[in-house]
Amino acid sequence: MTARKTIRVTLARGVAGTKQDHRDTVRGLGLKWTNHTVDVVDTPSTRGMIAKVGYLLKVAGPDAK
């Protein structure tokens, strides 16, 4: 079994005052509150989600941008 690459994502800013679809994207990543950190599997769909709300996040992991 191959180990899956993950990216560590932290919600650095609150979602108050942001668009509803951005709040939904943050929730889709599994983030619930400010400074909450989760590990997500590195797939093109999660990369797209991270790119969409990148201004709210801190990202660590392979090739973090």
PDB file of N, H, CA, C and O in Angstrom:
ATOM      1  N   MET A   1       0.838  -1.181   0.000  1.00  0.00           N
ATOM      2  CA  MET A   1       0.000   0.000   0.000  1.00  0.00           C
ATOM      3  C   MET A   1       0.883   1.244   0.000  1.00  0.00           C
ATOM      4  O   MET A   1       1.846   1.327   0.762  1.00  0.00           O
ATOM      5  N   THR A   2       0.563   2.182  -0.830  1.00  0.00           N
ATOM      6  H   THR A   2      -0.219   2.115  -1.449  1.00  0.00           H
ATOM      7  CA  THR A   2       1.351   3.400  -0.969  1.00  0.00           C
ATOM      8  C   THR A   2       0.877   4.454   0.027  1.00  0.00           C
ATOM      9  O   THR A   2      -0.322   4.637   0.236  1.00  0.00           O
ATOM     10  N   ALA A   3       1.831   5.136   0.632  1.00  0.00           N
ATOM     11  H   ALA A   3       2.806   4.988   0.462  1.00  0.00           H
ATOM     12  CA  ALA A   3       1.482   6.220   1.560  1.00  0.00           C
ATOM     13  C   ALA A   3       0.935   7.392   0.760  1.00  0.00           C
ATOM     14  O   ALA A   3       1.488   7.753  -0.279  1.00  0.00           O
ATOM     15  N   ARG A   4      -0.142   7.982   1.241  1.00  0.00           N
ATOM     16  H   ARG A   4      -0.591   7.689   2.085  1.00  0.00           H
ATOM     17  CA  ARG A   4      -0.757   9.109   0.547  1.00  0.00           C
ATOM     18  C   ARG A   4      -0.109  10.405   1.018  1.00  0.00           C
ATOM     19  O   ARG A   4       0.105  10.602   2.215  1.00  0.00           O
ATOM     20  N   LYS A   5       0.196  11.271   0.089  1.00  0.00           N
ATOM     21  H   LYS A   5       0.022  11.112  -0.883  1.00  0.00           H
ATOM     22  CA  LYS A   5       0.775  12.564   0.434  1.00  0.00           C
ATOM     23  C   LYS A   5      -0.315  13.456   1.007  1.00  0.00           C
ATOM     24  O   LYS A   5      -1.440  13.481   0.507  1.00  0.00           O
ATOM     25  N   THR A   6       0.026  14.180   2.050  1.00  0.00           N
ATOM     26  H   THR A   6       0.939  14.160   2.456  1.00  0.00           H
ATOM     27  CA  THR A   6      -0.946  15.069   2.669  1.00  0.00           C
ATOM     28  C   THR A   6      -0.386  16.477   2.756  1.00  0.00           C
ATOM     29  O   THR A   6       0.824  16.697   2.694  1.00  0.00           O
ATOM     30  N   ILE A   7      -1.290  17.407   2.901  1.00  0.00           N
ATOM     31  H   ILE A   7      -2.272  17.228   2.952  1.00  0.00           H
ATOM     32  CA  ILE A   7      -0.950  18.810   3.086  1.00  0.00           C
ATOM     33  C   ILE A   7      -1.572  19.245   4.396  1.00  0.00           C
ATOM     34  O   ILE A   7      -2.737  18.943   4.650  1.00  0.00           O
ATOM     35  N   ARG A   8      -0.830  19.941   5.227  1.00  0.00           N
ATOM     36  H   ARG A   8       0.117  20.186   5.021  1.00  0.00           H
ATOM     37  CA  ARG A   8      -1.355  20.455   6.487  1.00  0.00           C
ATOM     38  C   ARG A   8      -1.885  21.872   6.244  1.00  0.00           C
ATOM     39  O   ARG A   8      -1.148  22.755   5.805  1.00  0.00           O
ATOM     40  N   VAL A   9      -3.164  22.071   6.533  1.00  0.00           N
ATOM     41  H   VAL A   9      -3.762  21.354   6.890  1.00  0.00           H
ATOM     42  CA  VAL A   9      -3.843  23.336   6.273  1.00  0.00           C
ATOM     43  C   VAL A   9      -4.367  23.895   7.591  1.00  0.00           C
ATOM     44  O   VAL A   9      -4.987  23.172   8.372  1.00  0.00           O
ATOM     45  N   THR A  10      -4.119  25.187   7.841  1.00  0.00           N
ATOM     46  H   THR A  10      -3.615  25.774   7.207  1.00  0.00           H
ATOM     47  CA  THR A  10      -4.588  25.862   9.047  1.00  0.00           C
ATOM     48  C   THR A  10      -5.420  27.064   8.643  1.00  0.00           C
ATOM     49  O   THR A  10      -5.028  27.829   7.762  1.00  0.00           O
ATOM     50  N   LEU A  11      -6.565  27.233   9.286  1.00  0.00           N
ATOM     51  H   LEU A  11      -6.883  26.612  10.002  1.00  0.00           H
ATOM     52  CA  LEU A  11      -7.406  28.406   9.048  1.00  0.00           C
ATOM     53  C   LEU A  11      -6.814  29.566   9.835  1.00  0.00           C
ATOM     54  O   LEU A  11      -6.954  29.624  11.057  1.00  0.00           O
ATOM     55  N   ALA A  12      -6.154  30.488   9.144  1.00  0.00           N
ATOM     56  H   ALA A  12      -6.041  30.440   8.151  1.00  0.00           H
ATOM     57  CA  ALA A  12      -5.428  31.576   9.785  1.00  0.00           C
ATOM     58  C   ALA A  12      -6.307  32.794  10.054  1.00  0.00           C
ATOM     59  O   ALA A  12      -6.029  33.570  10.968  1.00  0.00           O
ATOM     60  N   ARG A  13      -7.360  32.965   9.269  1.00  0.00           N
ATOM     61  H   ARG A  13      -7.586  32.334   8.527  1.00  0.00           H
ATOM     62  CA  ARG A  13      -8.257  34.108   9.428  1.00  0.00           C
ATOM     63  C   ARG A  13      -9.684  33.603   9.541  1.00  0.00           C
ATOM     64  O   ARG A  13     -10.017  32.531   9.036  1.00  0.00           O
ATOM     65  N   GLY A  14     -10.516  34.377  10.203  1.00  0.00           N
ATOM     66  H   GLY A  14     -10.245  35.248  10.614  1.00  0.00           H
ATOM     67  CA  GLY A  14     -11.917  34.019  10.338  1.00  0.00           C
ATOM     68  C   GLY A  14     -12.661  34.179   9.025  1.00  0.00           C
ATOM     69  O   GLY A  14     -12.203  34.878   8.121  1.00  0.00           O
ATOM     70  N   VAL A  15     -13.811  33.529   8.927  1.00  0.00           N
ATOM     71  H   VAL A  15     -14.183  32.962   9.662  1.00  0.00           H
ATOM     72  CA  VAL A  15     -14.577  33.553   7.694  1.00  0.00           C
ATOM     73  C   VAL A  15     -15.702  34.585   7.717  1.00  0.00           C
ATOM     74  O   VAL A  15     -16.432  34.718   6.735  1.00  0.00           O
ATOM     75  N   ALA A  16     -15.853  35.305   8.802  1.00  0.00           N
ATOM     76  H   ALA A  16     -15.260  35.197   9.600  1.00  0.00           H
ATOM     77  CA  ALA A  16     -16.893  36.332   8.875  1.00  0.00           C
ATOM     78  C   ALA A  16     -16.635  37.393   7.807  1.00  0.00           C
ATOM     79  O   ALA A  16     -15.513  37.881   7.667  1.00  0.00           O
ATOM     80  N   GLY A  17     -17.654  37.738   7.074  1.00  0.00           N
ATOM     81  H   GLY A  17     -18.565  37.341   7.188  1.00  0.00           H
ATOM     82  CA  GLY A  17     -17.529  38.763   6.045  1.00  0.00           C
ATOM     83  C   GLY A  17     -17.045  38.245   4.706  1.00  0.00           C
ATOM     84  O   GLY A  17     -16.825  39.036   3.790  1.00  0.00           O
ATOM     85  N   THR A  18     -16.873  36.937   4.566  1.00  0.00           N
ATOM     86  H   THR A  18     -17.052  36.294   5.310  1.00  0.00           H
ATOM     87  CA  THR A  18     -16.454  36.365   3.289  1.00  0.00           C
ATOM     88  C   THR A  18     -17.671  35.843   2.535  1.00  0.00           C
ATOM     89  O   THR A  18     -18.766  35.744   3.090  1.00  0.00           O
ATOM     90  N   LYS A  19     -17.467  35.514   1.272  1.00  0.00           N
ATOM     91  H   LYS A  19     -16.578  35.595   0.821  1.00  0.00           H
ATOM     92  CA  LYS A  19     -18.562  34.986   0.452  1.00  0.00           C
ATOM     93  C   LYS A  19     -18.999  33.619   0.975  1.00  0.00           C
ATOM     94  O   LYS A  19     -18.207  32.876   1.555  1.00  0.00           O
ATOM     95  N   GLN A  20     -20.269  33.306   0.758  1.00  0.00           N
ATOM     96  H   GLN A  20     -20.912  33.909   0.287  1.00  0.00           H
ATOM     97  CA  GLN A  20     -20.808  32.033   1.233  1.00  0.00           C
ATOM     98  C   GLN A  20     -20.084  30.844   0.608  1.00  0.00           C
ATOM     99  O   GLN A  20     -19.831  29.852   1.292  1.00  0.00           O
ATOM    100  N   ASP A  21     -19.745  30.925  -0.678  1.00  0.00           N
ATOM    101  H   ASP A  21     -19.950  31.731  -1.234  1.00  0.00           H
ATOM    102  CA  ASP A  21     -19.064  29.792  -1.294  1.00  0.00           C
ATOM    103  C   ASP A  21     -17.652  29.618  -0.747  1.00  0.00           C
ATOM    104  O   ASP A  21     -17.130  28.503  -0.749  1.00  0.00           O
ATOM    105  N   HIS A  22     -17.016  30.703  -0.276  1.00  0.00           N
ATOM    106  H   HIS A  22     -17.439  31.609  -0.275  1.00  0.00           H
ATOM    107  CA  HIS A  22     -15.701  30.582   0.359  1.00  0.00           C
ATOM    108  C   HIS A  22     -15.849  29.920   1.729  1.00  0.00           C
ATOM    109  O   HIS A  22     -15.013  29.100   2.110  1.00  0.00           O
ATOM    110  N   ARG A  23     -16.893  30.263   2.465  1.00  0.00           N
ATOM    111  H   ARG A  23     -17.572  30.929   2.156  1.00  0.00           H
ATOM    112  CA  ARG A  23     -17.156  29.608   3.750  1.00  0.00           C
ATOM    113  C   ARG A  23     -17.425  28.125   3.546  1.00  0.00           C
ATOM    114  O   ARG A  23     -16.961  27.289   4.322  1.00  0.00           O
ATOM    115  N   ASP A  24     -18.175  27.801   2.499  1.00  0.00           N
ATOM    116  H   ASP A  24     -18.551  28.480   1.868  1.00  0.00           H
ATOM    117  CA  ASP A  24     -18.464  26.397   2.190  1.00  0.00           C
ATOM    118  C   ASP A  24     -17.187  25.638   1.811  1.00  0.00           C
ATOM    119  O   ASP A  24     -17.034  24.468   2.162  1.00  0.00           O
ATOM    120  N   THR A  25     -16.290  26.291   1.110  1.00  0.00           N
ATOM    121  H   THR A  25     -16.414  27.241   0.826  1.00  0.00           H
ATOM    122  CA  THR A  25     -15.025  25.665   0.730  1.00  0.00           C
ATOM    123  C   THR A  25     -14.170  25.387   1.952  1.00  0.00           C
ATOM    124  O   THR A  25     -13.569  24.319   2.062  1.00  0.00           O
ATOM    125  N   VAL A  26     -14.110  26.344   2.873  1.00  0.00           N
ATOM    126  H   VAL A  26     -14.598  27.212   2.783  1.00  0.00           H
ATOM    127  CA  VAL A  26     -13.357  26.148   4.121  1.00  0.00           C
ATOM    128  C   VAL A  26     -13.924  24.957   4.878  1.00  0.00           C
ATOM    129  O   VAL A  26     -13.174  24.127   5.390  1.00  0.00           O
ATOM    130  N   ARG A  27     -15.259  24.873   4.949  1.00  0.00           N
ATOM    131  H   ARG A  27     -15.869  25.547   4.533  1.00  0.00           H
ATOM    132  CA  ARG A  27     -15.917  23.750   5.628  1.00  0.00           C
ATOM    133  C   ARG A  27     -15.622  22.445   4.904  1.00  0.00           C
ATOM    134  O   ARG A  27     -15.439  21.407   5.541  1.00  0.00           O
ATOM    135  N   GLY A  28     -15.576  22.491   3.569  1.00  0.00           N
ATOM    136  H   GLY A  28     -15.725  23.333   3.051  1.00  0.00           H
ATOM    137  CA  GLY A  28     -15.281  21.307   2.778  1.00  0.00           C
ATOM    138  C   GLY A  28     -13.874  20.775   3.017  1.00  0.00           C
ATOM    139  O   GLY A  28     -13.626  19.578   2.876  1.00  0.00           O
ATOM    140  N   LEU A  29     -12.966  21.656   3.375  1.00  0.00           N
ATOM    141  H   LEU A  29     -13.168  22.628   3.490  1.00  0.00           H
ATOM    142  CA  LEU A  29     -11.614  21.239   3.723  1.00  0.00           C
ATOM    143  C   LEU A  29     -11.552  20.630   5.121  1.00  0.00           C
ATOM    144  O   LEU A  29     -10.540  20.040   5.500  1.00  0.00           O
ATOM    145  N   GLY A  30     -12.635  20.773   5.887  1.00  0.00           N
ATOM    146  H   GLY A  30     -13.457  21.252   5.579  1.00  0.00           H
ATOM    147  CA  GLY A  30     -12.672  20.203   7.238  1.00  0.00           C
ATOM    148  C   GLY A  30     -12.291  21.170   8.325  1.00  0.00           C
ATOM    149  O   GLY A  30     -12.124  20.773   9.478  1.00  0.00           O
ATOM    150  N   LEU A  31     -12.151  22.441   7.980  1.00  0.00           N
ATOM    151  H   LEU A  31     -12.287  22.764   7.043  1.00  0.00           H
ATOM    152  CA  LEU A  31     -11.764  23.455   8.965  1.00  0.00           C
ATOM    153  C   LEU A  31     -13.006  24.022   9.637  1.00  0.00           C
ATOM    154  O   LEU A  31     -13.992  24.327   8.966  1.00  0.00           O
ATOM    155  N   LYS A  32     -12.962  24.162  10.957  1.00  0.00           N
ATOM    156  H   LYS A  32     -12.161  23.914  11.502  1.00  0.00           H
ATOM    157  CA  LYS A  32     -14.152  24.558  11.694  1.00  0.00           C
ATOM    158  C   LYS A  32     -14.017  25.907  12.390  1.00  0.00           C
ATOM    159  O   LYS A  32     -15.008  26.626  12.511  1.00  0.00           O
ATOM    160  N   TRP A  33     -12.842  26.267  12.844  1.00  0.00           N
ATOM    161  H   TRP A  33     -12.036  25.682  12.746  1.00  0.00           H
ATOM    162  CA  TRP A  33     -12.663  27.515  13.578  1.00  0.00           C
ATOM    163  C   TRP A  33     -11.275  28.068  13.291  1.00  0.00           C
ATOM    164  O   TRP A  33     -10.441  27.384  12.697  1.00  0.00           O
ATOM    165  N   THR A  34     -11.027  29.291  13.704  1.00  0.00           N
ATOM    166  H   THR A  34     -11.705  29.847  14.186  1.00  0.00           H
ATOM    167  CA  THR A  34      -9.733  29.935  13.493  1.00  0.00           C
ATOM    168  C   THR A  34      -8.646  29.147  14.222  1.00  0.00           C
ATOM    169  O   THR A  34      -8.848  28.689  15.346  1.00  0.00           O
ATOM    170  N   ASN A  35      -7.509  28.996  13.581  1.00  0.00           N
ATOM    171  H   ASN A  35      -7.344  29.367  12.667  1.00  0.00           H
ATOM    172  CA  ASN A  35      -6.347  28.240  14.062  1.00  0.00           C
ATOM    173  C   ASN A  35      -6.581  26.738  14.115  1.00  0.00           C
ATOM    174  O   ASN A  35      -5.779  26.020  14.713  1.00  0.00           O
ATOM    175  N   HIS A  36      -7.643  26.243  13.514  1.00  0.00           N
ATOM    176  H   HIS A  36      -8.295  26.826  13.028  1.00  0.00           H
ATOM    177  CA  HIS A  36      -7.883  24.804  13.406  1.00  0.00           C
ATOM    178  C   HIS A  36      -7.003  24.268  12.280  1.00  0.00           C
ATOM    179  O   HIS A  36      -6.918  24.873  11.212  1.00  0.00           O
ATOM    180  N   THR A  37      -6.353  23.138  12.520  1.00  0.00           N
ATOM    181  H   THR A  37      -6.422  22.646  13.388  1.00  0.00           H
ATOM    182  CA  THR A  37      -5.442  22.541  11.545  1.00  0.00           C
ATOM    183  C   THR A  37      -5.918  21.142  11.182  1.00  0.00           C
ATOM    184  O   THR A  37      -6.303  20.362  12.053  1.00  0.00           O
ATOM    185  N   VAL A  38      -5.888  20.831   9.891  1.00  0.00           N
ATOM    186  H   VAL A  38      -5.575  21.465   9.183  1.00  0.00           H
ATOM    187  CA  VAL A  38      -6.227  19.493   9.410  1.00  0.00           C
ATOM    188  C   VAL A  38      -5.203  19.067   8.375  1.00  0.00           C
ATOM    189  O   VAL A  38      -4.546  19.901   7.751  1.00  0.00           O
ATOM    190  N   ASP A  39      -5.076  17.764   8.202  1.00  0.00           N
ATOM    191  H   ASP A  39      -5.610  17.087   8.709  1.00  0.00           H
ATOM    192  CA  ASP A  39      -4.256  17.194   7.131  1.00  0.00           C
ATOM    193  C   ASP A  39      -5.209  16.701   6.054  1.00  0.00           C
ATOM    194  O   ASP A  39      -6.084  15.878   6.319  1.00  0.00           O
ATOM    195  N   VAL A  40      -5.035  17.207   4.834  1.00  0.00           N
ATOM    196  H   VAL A  40      -4.323  17.876   4.618  1.00  0.00           H
ATOM    197  CA  VAL A  40      -5.875  16.792   3.715  1.00  0.00           C
ATOM    198  C   VAL A  40      -5.012  16.073   2.692  1.00  0.00           C
ATOM    199  O   VAL A  40      -3.822  16.358   2.556  1.00  0.00           O
ATOM    200  N   VAL A  41      -5.621  15.142   1.978  1.00  0.00           N
ATOM    201  H   VAL A  41      -6.588  14.910   2.089  1.00  0.00           H
ATOM    202  CA  VAL A  41      -4.909  14.382   0.943  1.00  0.00           C
ATOM    203  C   VAL A  41      -4.607  15.323  -0.222  1.00  0.00           C
ATOM    204  O   VAL A  41      -5.460  16.108  -0.636  1.00  0.00           O
ATOM    205  N   ASP A  42      -3.397  15.235  -0.737  1.00  0.00           N
ATOM    206  H   ASP A  42      -2.704  14.597  -0.400  1.00  0.00           H
ATOM    207  CA  ASP A  42      -2.939  16.103  -1.819  1.00  0.00           C
ATOM    208  C   ASP A  42      -3.494  15.607  -3.151  1.00  0.00           C
ATOM    209  O   ASP A  42      -2.899  14.743  -3.795  1.00  0.00           O
ATOM    210  N   THR A  43      -4.641  16.160  -3.562  1.00  0.00           N
ATOM    211  H   THR A  43      -5.124  16.862  -3.039  1.00  0.00           H
ATOM    212  CA  THR A  43      -5.257  15.832  -4.844  1.00  0.00           C
ATOM    213  C   THR A  43      -5.501  17.136  -5.596  1.00  0.00           C
ATOM    214  O   THR A  43      -5.465  18.209  -4.992  1.00  0.00           O
ATOM    215  N   PRO A  44      -5.745  17.064  -6.886  1.00  0.00           N
ATOM    216  CA  PRO A  44      -6.031  18.295  -7.642  1.00  0.00           C
ATOM    217  C   PRO A  44      -7.256  19.039  -7.111  1.00  0.00           C
ATOM    218  O   PRO A  44      -7.285  20.270  -7.136  1.00  0.00           O
ATOM    219  N   SER A  45      -8.259  18.317  -6.634  1.00  0.00           N
ATOM    220  H   SER A  45      -8.236  17.318  -6.613  1.00  0.00           H
ATOM    221  CA  SER A  45      -9.452  18.997  -6.125  1.00  0.00           C
ATOM    222  C   SER A  45      -9.162  19.753  -4.832  1.00  0.00           C
ATOM    223  O   SER A  45      -9.649  20.870  -4.657  1.00  0.00           O
ATOM    224  N   THR A  46      -8.379  19.169  -3.920  1.00  0.00           N
ATOM    225  H   THR A  46      -7.984  18.262  -4.062  1.00  0.00           H
ATOM    226  CA  THR A  46      -8.048  19.899  -2.699  1.00  0.00           C
ATOM    227  C   THR A  46      -7.100  21.051  -2.991  1.00  0.00           C
ATOM    228  O   THR A  46      -7.169  22.088  -2.332  1.00  0.00           O
ATOM    229  N   ARG A  47      -6.214  20.884  -3.972  1.00  0.00           N
ATOM    230  H   ARG A  47      -6.158  20.041  -4.508  1.00  0.00           H
ATOM    231  CA  ARG A  47      -5.342  21.996  -4.377  1.00  0.00           C
ATOM    232  C   ARG A  47      -6.177  23.173  -4.890  1.00  0.00           C
ATOM    233  O   ARG A  47      -5.869  24.329  -4.600  1.00  0.00           O
ATOM    234  N   GLY A  48      -7.228  22.875  -5.648  1.00  0.00           N
ATOM    235  H   GLY A  48      -7.478  21.935  -5.883  1.00  0.00           H
ATOM    236  CA  GLY A  48      -8.110  23.924  -6.144  1.00  0.00           C
ATOM    237  C   GLY A  48      -8.846  24.625  -5.022  1.00  0.00           C
ATOM    238  O   GLY A  48      -9.007  25.845  -5.045  1.00  0.00           O
ATOM    239  N   MET A  49      -9.297  23.852  -4.030  1.00  0.00           N
ATOM    240  H   MET A  49      -9.166  22.860  -4.011  1.00  0.00           H
ATOM    241  CA  MET A  49      -9.977  24.438  -2.879  1.00  0.00           C
ATOM    242  C   MET A  49      -9.033  25.352  -2.097  1.00  0.00           C
ATOM    243  O   MET A  49      -9.419  26.439  -1.667  1.00  0.00           O
ATOM    244  N   ILE A  50      -7.798  24.898  -1.921  1.00  0.00           N
ATOM    245  H   ILE A  50      -7.485  24.015  -2.270  1.00  0.00           H
ATOM    246  CA  ILE A  50      -6.800  25.695  -1.209  1.00  0.00           C
ATOM    247  C   ILE A  50      -6.491  26.975  -1.978  1.00  0.00           C
ATOM    248  O   ILE A  50      -6.325  28.034  -1.374  1.00  0.00           O
ATOM    249  N   ALA A  51      -6.414  26.889  -3.300  1.00  0.00           N
ATOM    250  H   ALA A  51      -6.550  26.029  -3.792  1.00  0.00           H
ATOM    251  CA  ALA A  51      -6.145  28.072  -4.122  1.00  0.00           C
ATOM    252  C   ALA A  51      -7.293  29.074  -4.024  1.00  0.00           C
ATOM    253  O   ALA A  51      -7.065  30.284  -4.020  1.00  0.00           O
ATOM    254  N   LYS A  52      -8.519  28.576  -3.947  1.00  0.00           N
ATOM    255  H   LYS A  52      -8.705  27.593  -3.950  1.00  0.00           H
ATOM    256  CA  LYS A  52      -9.691  29.444  -3.905  1.00  0.00           C
ATOM    257  C   LYS A  52      -9.725  30.285  -2.634  1.00  0.00           C
ATOM    258  O   LYS A  52     -10.046  31.473  -2.693  1.00  0.00           O
ATOM    259  N   VAL A  53      -9.402  29.694  -1.493  1.00  0.00           N
ATOM    260  H   VAL A  53      -9.141  28.730  -1.445  1.00  0.00           H
ATOM    261  CA  VAL A  53      -9.486  30.412  -0.214  1.00  0.00           C
ATOM    262  C   VAL A  53      -8.110  30.559   0.434  1.00  0.00           C
ATOM    263  O   VAL A  53      -7.992  30.616   1.658  1.00  0.00           O
ATOM    264  N   GLY A  54      -7.092  30.620  -0.387  1.00  0.00           N
ATOM    265  H   GLY A  54      -7.187  30.574  -1.381  1.00  0.00           H
ATOM    266  CA  GLY A  54      -5.723  30.711   0.109  1.00  0.00           C
ATOM    267  C   GLY A  54      -5.453  31.917   0.976  1.00  0.00           C
ATOM    268  O   GLY A  54      -4.559  31.887   1.821  1.00  0.00           O
ATOM    269  N   TYR A  55      -6.216  32.984   0.779  1.00  0.00           N
ATOM    270  H   TYR A  55      -6.943  33.009   0.092  1.00  0.00           H
ATOM    271  CA  TYR A  55      -6.025  34.193   1.582  1.00  0.00           C
ATOM    272  C   TYR A  55      -6.474  33.993   3.030  1.00  0.00           C
ATOM    273  O   TYR A  55      -6.185  34.833   3.881  1.00  0.00           O
ATOM    274  N   LEU A  56      -7.167  32.906   3.318  1.00  0.00           N
ATOM    275  H   LEU A  56      -7.401  32.223   2.626  1.00  0.00           H
ATOM    276  CA  LEU A  56      -7.626  32.611   4.674  1.00  0.00           C
ATOM    277  C   LEU A  56      -6.765  31.554   5.364  1.00  0.00           C
ATOM    278  O   LEU A  56      -6.929  31.310   6.560  1.00  0.00           O
ATOM    279  N   LEU A  57      -5.854  30.927   4.627  1.00  0.00           N
ATOM    280  H   LEU A  57      -5.721  31.125   3.656  1.00  0.00           H
ATOM    281  CA  LEU A  57      -5.155  29.737   5.103  1.00  0.00           C
ATOM    282  C   LEU A  57      -3.662  29.927   5.267  1.00  0.00           C
ATOM    283  O   LEU A  57      -3.057  30.826   4.684  1.00  0.00           O
ATOM    284  N   LYS A  58      -3.077  29.041   6.091  1.00  0.00           N
ATOM    285  H   LYS A  58      -3.569  28.311   6.565  1.00  0.00           H
ATOM    286  CA  LYS A  58      -1.643  28.802   6.126  1.00  0.00           C
ATOM    287  C   LYS A  58      -1.476  27.352   5.683  1.00  0.00           C
ATOM    288  O   LYS A  58      -2.169  26.460   6.174  1.00  0.00           O
ATOM    289  N   VAL A  59      -0.556  27.125   4.759  1.00  0.00           N
ATOM    290  H   VAL A  59       0.007  27.850   4.361  1.00  0.00           H
ATOM    291  CA  VAL A  59      -0.391  25.795   4.176  1.00  0.00           C
ATOM    292  C   VAL A  59       1.025  25.312   4.431  1.00  0.00           C
ATOM    293  O   VAL A  59       1.986  26.057   4.236  1.00  0.00           O
ATOM    294  N   ALA A  60       1.156  24.060   4.867  1.00  0.00           N
ATOM    295  H   ALA A  60       0.375  23.455   5.025  1.00  0.00           H
ATOM    296  CA  ALA A  60       2.454  23.443   5.066  1.00  0.00           C
ATOM    297  C   ALA A  60       2.417  22.051   4.463  1.00  0.00           C
ATOM    298  O   ALA A  60       1.379  21.390   4.475  1.00  0.00           O
ATOM    299  N   GLY A  61       3.526  21.616   3.946  1.00  0.00           N
ATOM    300  H   GLY A  61       4.369  22.153   3.936  1.00  0.00           H
ATOM    301  CA  GLY A  61       3.587  20.276   3.368  1.00  0.00           C
ATOM    302  C   GLY A  61       4.376  20.302   2.079  1.00  0.00           C
ATOM    303  O   GLY A  61       5.089  21.265   1.800  1.00  0.00           O
ATOM    304  N   PRO A  62       4.252  19.242   1.285  1.00  0.00           N
ATOM    305  CA  PRO A  62       5.039  19.180   0.042  1.00  0.00           C
ATOM    306  C   PRO A  62       4.645  20.286  -0.926  1.00  0.00           C
ATOM    307  O   PRO A  62       3.474  20.450  -1.266  1.00  0.00           O
ATOM    308  N   ASP A  63       5.629  21.026  -1.356  1.00  0.00           N
ATOM    309  H   ASP A  63       6.581  20.893  -1.080  1.00  0.00           H
ATOM    310  CA  ASP A  63       5.423  22.103  -2.340  1.00  0.00           C
ATOM    311  C   ASP A  63       4.368  23.128  -1.885  1.00  0.00           C
ATOM    312  O   ASP A  63       3.587  23.619  -2.700  1.00  0.00           O
ATOM    313  N   ALA A  64       4.352  23.440  -0.608  1.00  0.00           N
ATOM    314  H   ALA A  64       4.987  23.041   0.054  1.00  0.00           H
ATOM    315  CA  ALA A  64       3.367  24.404  -0.088  1.00  0.00           C
ATOM    316  C   ALA A  64       3.595  25.769  -0.701  1.00  0.00           C
ATOM    317  O   ALA A  64       4.722  26.262  -0.756  1.00  0.00           O
ATOM    318  N   LYS A  65       2.503  26.379  -1.164  1.00  0.00           N
ATOM    319  H   LYS A  65       1.588  25.978  -1.120  1.00  0.00           H
ATOM    320  CA  LYS A  65       2.590  27.698  -1.781  1.00  0.00           C
ATOM    321  C   LYS A  65       1.564  28.598  -1.180  1.00  0.00           C
ATOM    322  O   LYS A  65       1.467  29.765  -1.562  1.00  0.00           O
TER     323      LYS A  65
END
